[in-house]
């Protein structure tokens, strides 16, 4: 993936951010790591645990199976880096730029990636139990096989991301944005998507089990064989049309969308209308 591509801002409605620049106060060790990255084999398999790597620039570096447990990578630039199988347990990636990075099979448990740019990143079969990623930018990311329990995605942006076989337990994703995502065989158990924006989302064979969806937006979304279970509720959700053939939506209105007058202000926000049938 071309690491020089432009990515959207991780903040809702904000302008794109410039590429991460190295900190002037980068430690001598961080500068040494940058030199090692240019050598044969790069940093694959290196022990870089519990190191001060703030502002380090490792764009396109080979960090496969590297141990970065507990390291501080705040404001680092890892664009297009290969971190497949790397261990980032408890690592700090706040404001780092990992756009286009490969994190397949990586362990990100307990990591802090607040406002981190992971746009276009691959997190196939990665795990992130107990991680905190508020306001992170995961737009266009591949989350297939991704698993996490207790992940914080509050106000994160995941527009156009794809996921097949993703499993999330107790995820906190209030007011997050998932526009035009494509989910297949995704399961969310006892999570919260309150106030989330899922316009044009496409869900196939997914399970929302005990998931809070109040105030979420599903305009022009498409569900196929989606199951709401365990008390999941779409109360006060909004959608112009939610096409849901073959779905189990207990207690939800299921009627054709009928043309009607525009609502008056007194009518309040539009209610969700589920349209059964072909998409």
N, C-alpha and C positions, 0 to 999 in steps of 0.2 A: 504494500500500500504506500502511496506517495505521501510522505510525512510532511510535505510542504503545502498540502492542500489547506484551504481555508475552512475553519469550523465555526459553528454557531456558538454564541455565548452560552455559558452555563447558567446565566441568570435570565429569568423570564423577561423578555422584551428588551434586554440590554443589547448594546452593540457588540460585535465580535471583539474579543480581546487580542492584543498583539501576542506574538510568540513569547514564551517565557525566556527571560534573560537571566544569565548567571548572576548570583549575588556577588558583590565586590568582596564580601567577607567570607567567601567559600574557604573552608579549612584546607590546609596543606594536604591532608589525606584525601579530600574530595578531588583536588587537582591531580593527585597521584592516580586516583581511580580513573580519571579521564584519560591519563596517559596509558594505563594498563589496557583500557578498552580498545586501544589502537593496535595492540600486539596480537600475535598469533593466538587464536582461540578466544580472543576477547576476554570477557569476564564470566564465561560459562562455568558453573560449578563453584565459583569463588565464595569464600566466607566473608560477607560484608555485614554481618549482624551487629546491631547496636552501634552503628557508626553515624557520625554527623556528616550527612551528604546533602545538606541544604544548598540549593542552587546549582548542584552538579549538572553538567550537560552530557547526556549519554544518548543522544539521538542516534537511532539505528544500531545501538550496541547489542552485542550478544550476551545476554544475562540468563541464558537458559539454566534452570536448576540452581541458580544462585541463592544464597541464604542472606536475606535482607531483614531477618527478624528484628523488630524493634528499632530499625534504622529511621533516621529523620531525613526524608526526601522532600521536605517542604520547598516549594518553588523550583523543584528540579525539572529538567526537560528530558523526557524519555520518549520523544516522538519516534514512532516506528521501531522502538526497541523490542527485542525478543525476550520476554520474561516467561516463556513457557516453562511450567513446572517449578517456577521460583517460589520461595517461601517469603511472604511479606507479612507474617503474623505480627500484629501490633505495630506495623510500620506507619509512619506519618507521611501522607501524600497530599497534604493540604495545599491547594493552589498549584499543584504540580501539573505539568502538561504531558499526559500519556496518550495523546491522540494518535490513533493508528497503531498503538502498541499491541503486541501479541502476549496475552496472559493466559493462554490455554493451560488448564490444569493447575494454575497457580493457587496457592493458599493465601487468602487475604483476610483471614479471621482476625477480628479485633482491630483492623486497620482504620485509620482516620484519613478519609479522602474528601474532606469538605471542600467544595468548590474545585475539585480536581477535574481536569479535562480528559475524558476517556472517549471522546468522540471517534467513531470508527474503529474502536478497539475490539479485539477478539477475546472474549472471556469464556470460551467453550470449555465446559466441565470445570470451571474455576469454582471456588467456594469462598464465602465471606461471612461466616457466622459471627454475629455480634459486632459487625463493622458499622462505622458511622460515615455515611457519604452524603450528607445534606448538600443540596444545591450543586451536586456533581453533574457534569455533562456527559451522558452516555448516548447521545444521539448517534444513530447509524451503527451502534455496537451490536455484536453477535453474542447473545446470551444463551445459546443452545447448551443444555445440560448444566447450566449454572445453578448452584444450590446455595441457600443462605437461610439462617435462622436468626431473627432479631436484627435484621439489617435496617438501618435508618436511611431512607431515600426521600426524606422530606424536601419538597420543592426541587427535586432533581429533574433533569430533562432527559427523556429517553425517546425522543421523536424518531420514528422510522427504524427503531431497533427491532431485531428479530430474535425469536426464542423458540426452540423446539425442545421439549422435555425439561424446561426450567421448573424448579420447585422452590417456593418461598414459604417459610413458616414465620408467622408473627412479624412480617415486614411492616414498617411504618413508612408510608408513602403519601402522607397527606399533602394535597396541593401540588403533587408532582405532575409531570406532563409526559404523556405517552402517545402523542398524535401519530396516526398511521402506522402503529406497531403491528407486527404479524406474529401471533402466538399460535403454536400448535402443541397439544399435549402439555400445557402449562397448568400447574396446580398452585394455588395460593391458599394457605391454611391460616385462618385466624389472623389475617392481616388487616390493614386499614388503607383504603384508597379514597378516603373522604376528600371531597373537593378536587379530585384528580381530573385531568383533562385527557380523555381517551377518544377524541374525535377521530373518525375514520379508522378506528382500530379494527383489526380482523382477528377474531378468536375462533379456533377450530379445536374441538375435542378438549376443551379446558374445564377445569374444576375451580370454582370459587367457593371455598368451604369456610363458613364462619367469617366471611370478609365484609368489612364495613365499606359500603359504596355510597353512603349518603352524600348528596350534593355533587356527585361526579357527573361529567359531561360525556355523552356517548353519541353525539350527532353524527349521523351517516355511518355508524359502526355496523359491522356484520358479525353475527355470532352463528356458528354452526356446531350443533351438539355440545353446547355449553351447559354445565350444571351449576345451579346455585344451591348450596346445601348448608346445613349447620347454622341456619339463621342469617345467612347473607341477605342483605337488603339493598334494594335500589331506591329506597324512599327518597323523594325529592331530587332524584337524578333528572337530567335533562337530555332530550334527544329529539331531533326532528323526526328521524326514522331509525329504529333499531331493528334490523332484519334478523330474525332468530329462528330459522327452520330447524326443527328437531331438537329444540332446547327444552330443558326442564326449568320453568320459571314459576314456581309455586307462589300463588297469591298475587301475581302481576297481571295487569290488564293486558289482554291479548285481543286486539280488534284492528280492523283495517283503518288506516289513516284516512280520515274524512276531511274534505275541504271545509273550512269554516272561516268566519270572520276573524280578523286579527284580534288578539286579546286586548281588552282594555287594561289600563294600568291597575284597575281594581282587581283584575283577574289574577294577578301575581304571575310568577314565572311559569313557563309552559311545563306541563307534566310529561313524564316519559310515556311514549306510546309504542308498544311492541307490535310489529307487523310480522305475522307468521307467513311463511311461504318462501318462494325463491328469492334469491338476493338480487 
